[in-house]
């Protein structure tokens, strides 16, 4: 990420709408008496634009200028409460100094000059109740021109300047991201293929719908401090997603960002490199539960092993994924384990998978090998046995599970579906990493799996 300096005005310039007492004229031009209790006052304030200040200029030339037809809103007290008034549209002779100064005229009904006034520019960003219409940011088209015309928000609140509208400096309370997007290895820019972007910054979500075109893609957002940001894209041959943690984007600033995006793939395309990622109810693969939630889906399983297509060891499927958590009803005897595994706390799985089941020794072995390989970074292929194996303990494997947003294994015995004889079955201890032959009447924990 790179902060946009004032020198980079040609990209996302820095500007503040503002004025000093010397360049503001707030005058009572005309007072009209409607009746003895209601008066309409026509007042004009002149507002200058300072291209050297620290908010953005949203024009390609890097200088924010006023345009004919633009309006500003004012929120003031009329003695009965706070009300909004919108200025008359700017005319050509209202605009001075190459468009950097303009005089806005308001018709105010019986203004109470003991109460502060608020300016909101442009007027389209003001609600009828006088608050800022941040909902206008929810849907954008990603262009600089649209932001300049509709979302170049600047506000000011202050006391009246005697009998006149106050001198003012309008502060821009938004941040702007100029997005350039690349594929996961950074070799190819994908910005030009993107037709949709969703940015979830803190509690707010912003959606950009655009035609495929060269970037950057501009998004105006409310400022955030130390919050997660999730960016998802559509368009082209693939969808992508990106999670950024603890990001700060300050008001009145522009940020040029270049992000490597992670492809969103269907689970049918998962490879061994995807072990530790999650499969969601939409059938797509995401890095973790946070990202899945941010794109309005739910993670249901953690990929634990991917092998050859139609792998006999995993029931003629090619991969296995474990549930996000154990069966929440507590430990069960072996005879009940298969049933509770199939329900897996009522969790739904995407179509095309096997559905939930209790893993056999062979299947749990693949799970342990896949997670241990992910943890170690090199292949771990030791078979499950009655010999303890530190590679397969909860203390070694759980970091992969919890990083995906799941709950780790407990340091206890888990049921497998493999019976030893009529009275005993095999349990696997994630405390020691070894198999134990125990009576079927003994209890164990249950972690469900799906095959895909």
Residue, then its C-alpha position, 0 to 999 in steps of 0.5 A: x500500500x502507498x499513501x497518496x501524497x499531495x504531490x500526486x494530485x493528478x491521481x487522487x489529488x488533495x483538496x479542502x473546500x474552505x474559506x477564511x474570514x477574508x474570502x467569505x461573504x455571508x450577507x443578508x441580501x433580502x428579507x421577506x415577511x410572509x406573516x408576523x410569525x414566519x420570515x424567509x431570509x435569503x442569505x449568500x455565503x462564498x466558499x473557496x477551495x484550497x487545492x493545497x490542503x489535505x483532502x482530495x481533489x476528485x478531478x483528473x486534473x487534480x483540482x476540485x472546482x465548482x460546477x454550474x448546477x451544484x448545490x450545498x445543504x445547510x442544517x439550521x434551527x428555525x426556532x422549532x427544530x433543526x431543518x435542512x435547506x438546499x441552496x439554489x443551483x449554482x449559476x455561471x456568475x456564482x463561480x469565480x477564480x477558475x471555479x475554485x470559489x463559489x457563492x451559494x444562496x439559501x432561503x432560510x425560514x426564520x433562522x435561529x442564529x443562537x444555534x450552530x449551523x452545519x454545511x453538507x456539500x454536495x447537497x445530495x449527501x444530506x438527508x432530509x433530517x439534516x444528517x449525512x447520507x452515508x448510505x449513498x456510499x453503499x453503491x458506487x461505479x468505481x470512477x473518479x468522475x462519479x465521486x467528484x460529482x456525487x460523493x466528494x463529501x465535505x462538512x462544517x459545523x460552527x456558530x453563526x458569524x454574528x448575523x451572517x452565515x459563518x466563515x468556514x472550512x469544510x472538512x472531508x470526512x471520507x477516505x478514498x481507495x484507488x484499487x489496482x488488483x493483481x492475481x495471487x502471484x502478482x504476475x498479472x493485473x486483473x483490474x481491467x477484467x473486474x466488473x464488481x467489487x465488494x469492500x467490507x471495511x469494519x461494519x460497513x459494506x461498499x459495492x462497486x458495479x462497473x463495466x470492465x475497464x482499465x483501473x484504478x477502481x475508486x471507492x469512497x469509504x468512511x474512515x476506519x482505524x485498526x479494522x479488518x477489510x475484506x475485498x471480493x471481486x467478480x468478473x473475468x474468468x475467476x472471482x477473487x478475495x482479499x483479507x487485510x487486517x488491522x487497516x487504518x484509512x484516515x478521513x480526508x486522505x486518498x490511498x493508492x493500493x495494489x493488492x494480490x488477490x486470492x482466487x475463489x475456486x469451487x471445491x472440485x478444483x481444490x488441490x493439496x495446496x488448499x489444505x487448511x482452507x475452508x469449504x463454504x455452503x456455497x461450494x467455494x473455497x476460502x482462506x478462513x471463516x472470516x472471509x467466507x462470512x464477509x462474502x455472505x456465506x458460511x464455512x462448514x468444513x476445513x480441507x484436510x487432505x487432497x489426493x488422486x481422483x477417486x482415491x480408494x482410501x477416502x471412499x473413492x473420492x479425492x479429498x477429505x474435509x473435517x467439520x469446523x468443530x466436534x459434535x457439541x453434545x459431548x462424548x458418546x459411546x462408540x455405537x452412537x458415534x456414527x449417528x451423531x457424526x452424520x448429523x454434525x450438529x445440523x450443519x448443511x454441506x454443499x451438493x456434490x459432497x458425500x455428506x457427513x460421516x464418522x471417519x475410518x482409521x484409513x480416512x482419519x490417517x489421511x486427515x492427520x497426514x494432510x494436516x501434518x504435512x501442511x504444518x511441517x511443510x514437507x510430506x508426512x506419510x506415517x501410518x496411524x498405529x498404536x505407536x505414539x506420533x507427535x506429528x499427529x497430536x492436537x498440539x501439532x495440528x490445531x494451529x492449522x484448524x484454528x487459523x481457518x476459524x475452526x475449533x481444535x481437537x481435544x487432548x482425548x480419544x476420538x471415535x473412528x468407524x473401524x471396529x476391532x471385533x464385536x465388543x471393541x473398536x479403534x479410538x484415536x488419541x490426539x493427546x499421544x497421536x496413537x490408536x487405542x483398542x477400547x471397548x465399544x461401551x467406552x466414550x469418545x469425542x466425534x469429529x465428522x468429515x465429508x469426502x469430496 
